Amino acid sequence: MQIDLTGKRAIICGGSRGIGKAIALGFAACGGDVSICARDPVTLEEARAEIARHGHKSHAASADLSKSDAVRTYVRAAIDALGGCDFLVNNASAFGSSDDDKGWTESLAIDMLSIVHATQEALPELKASQGSVLNISSIAALHPAGRQPPYGAIKAAVIHYTTTQAALYARDKIRVNCIAPGSIEFPGGVWDRRKSDNPRLYNATLASIPFGRMGHPEEIANVALFLASPLASWVTGQAIAVAGAQGL
């Protein structure tokens, strides 16, 4: 059984690297058109070019997802570029760790409110296509997060909001789901940096994962592509942990 997304259109908020990029590349490889956004224009264009090699529509725009107007402007531009939206992915994160106004404000704006703004802006198109939404949370939402209080709390709110969205939009045949990744390692990512700047934390985290390794972005993307596809036509309101038994 193969996932075929030919003719489908994905908008990925936070799609130039890591999990977002893996979802974008996977979607394009399955035949779909893809738009991505991020802050860094250089990394963004590199990712867009890689997506375009699959031979389908590709679009990218630089956007500061902490700003509501920027989120809405990007989503509108992506819809125009792709001709609609079948799959909205809310992947951006501030990775808020400091228990102060800055940490909480950034986490709330990027990890939570950008989901609200992007979904609201895409909603008419999602209704028209009977599409789906995927919000990216974290297994930090499921356990106390002493190192990063804003991150865990806001990611828990993302899971709660996912179930609320699923209930709200079911009448429109829009599915809304959530993936809660475990520790994911990729070049330039948080855990890649921790190898050198905090090896004690890196090694302790690695030792806590029963599978004996960090996860890969593509392993999150595989679940995302399933959720985007007709194979998941009866799946909504779910938070799926993809974590190699981490935290169990």
Secondary structure, 3 states (H helix, E strand, C coil): CCCCCCCCEEEEECCCCHHHHHHHHHHHHCCCEEEEEECCHHHHHHHHHHHHCCCCCEEEEECCCCCHHHHHHHHHHHHHHHCCCCEEEECCCCCCCCCCHHHHHHHHHHHHHHHHHHHHHHHHHHHHHCCEEEEECCHHHHCCCCCCHHHHHHHHHHHHHHHHHHHHHHHHCCEEEEEEECCECCCCCHHHHHHHHCHHHHHHHHHCCCCCCCECHHHHHHHHHHHHCHHHCCCCCCEEEECCCCCC
